[in-house]
Amino acid sequence: MAKQEDDFKKVISHAKEYGYVTQSSEIYDGLSAVYDYTQNGAELKKNIKEYWWQAMVQLNENIVGIDAAIFMHPTTWKASGHIDAFNDPLIDNKDSKKRYRADVLIEDYVGKIEKKIEKEVEKAAKRFGEAFDKGQFLSTNPRVVKYQEQAREILKRMGRSLEAEDLADVKALIEELEITCPVSGSRNWTDVKQFNLMFGTRLGATAESSMELFLRPETAQGIFVNFSNVQKSGRMKIPFGIAQVGKAFRNEIVARQFIFRMREFEQMEMQFFIRPGEQKKWYEHWKEARMKWHLSLGMGEELYRFHDHEKLAHYADAASDIEFRFPFGFKELEGIHSRTDFDLSSHEKFSGKKLQYFDPELGTHYVPYVIETSIGLDRMFLAVFSNALRDEELEDGSSRTVLKLPAVLAPIKAAVLPLVKKDGLPELAHDIVADLKWDFMVQYDEKDAIGRRYRRQDAAGTPFCITVDHQSLEDRTVTLRSRDSMEQKRVPVAELKEVIQQAVSYRHWLQKSGL
Ligand code: GAP
């Protein structure tokens, strides 16, 4: 646990030191759960967005992208169910005066049981060596089976109680499990209460004439209210999708773990409109497609798993999370939801406008069903960034800190480094920058010895260093050093663009995924 915390602290301080993420308004001591992306962070975020947009919009002829406003008519949130049901169940500890999400306390308890299972698996894997069959062990080892049942039962009961709004039973479960406050260590809990997560504001100049508005808690509703506009103007035929990237706001109570849970964040969402009755097929399709997208980044299959929901949101008939192994354990990264016709039907009812589709093949009108894929951009950033950060021991006994970001997402693709600051080397290096900058984000760096510059670029996540030396003046070749392998090879200046392009192009990475 202490190691996990240390690793996570390193991630946070590295993000600040290398120009990725800082607390918002830091000079005023910051604002809780609100963060700013600085120069490298802004680039990494932009590249993740582009990687998603290309896979979702550019590569799918039947998906288009929109950019809807953050402010929406307040009735939107009545129709979507957010005014009545977008609540977190909260519980306070009377001794520490700290407030918690009741479901998170219970999930953390289950997380501890899962840790025990992982430990048992590790022990058994060591004991049995090559002959170890994880699947068989999980289904036959009595202790592990008991842990699994226990975890399942707890989650099932919590799901049932939350669904039925039986908050007294949620409290009873916390008491039965003897969950203590992480701060005071006591079990002196208040009752569980619901708390709405939407931020309110007002539109208009005077108190009497102004209208109460909400900052959108999800981007999805901007897509639903534009369903007919896009379908008609784009002559879209079902099945088709509408995608969007944008800010969302939630007054999170348990806002911790850096950019994992923020009060202002970005979502990349896609609503896929289908015929009623086809939801099972498309739900499976999008689960698979989204997992392929994640795997295309080459970070390792073992970092991902599906978690099918027991407790469904008010709009869903099936839901699954893609969970990622963050430094603090497996947690939700993306949700795939089968939303039925809940949203469009409800907007029809509240707006009085028809939100239907005439299906020429069936010769009938219907309200389409929807499969949604919804991923947090900031959460994706954290997944990529935290997994990339490594301390490596090198063959010569030294060590280095390296940020092994997938090259396609790296903020700066190459640093151009003159070996010395004289003899015409800076001039040639500047010429190379002047040419490459038309295609990539590149950086010129002449300060410090070359070894230190390499280390600095490794830690910043730059996949290539291009070193200009005296030979370069004679034969127009440079040394190209790879961040990950640290291999160096001589490359003609004229070929740099093609070599870098091959390593960082969206096409190259996305094609691998078979999307
Ligand atoms: N439209 C469906 C929807 O909003 P959600 O599960 O509440 O579903 C989708 O959110 C994704 O948005 C999550 O999987 C997560 O990646 C991201 N997300 C949600 N709340 C967040 C927060 N407070 N901070 C950062 N990301 C968040």
Boltz pocket constraint, residues with backbone or C-beta under 6 A from the ligand:
constraints:
  - pocket:
      binder: B
      contacts: [[A, 217], [A, 218], [A, 219], [A, 220], [A, 250], [A, 252], [A, 259], [A, 260], [A, 261], [A, 262], [A, 263], [A, 265], [A, 266], [A, 267], [A, 269], [A, 332], [A, 333], [A, 334], [A, 335], [A, 372], [A, 374], [A, 375], [A, 376], [A, 377], [A, 378], [A, 379]]
      max_distance: 6.0
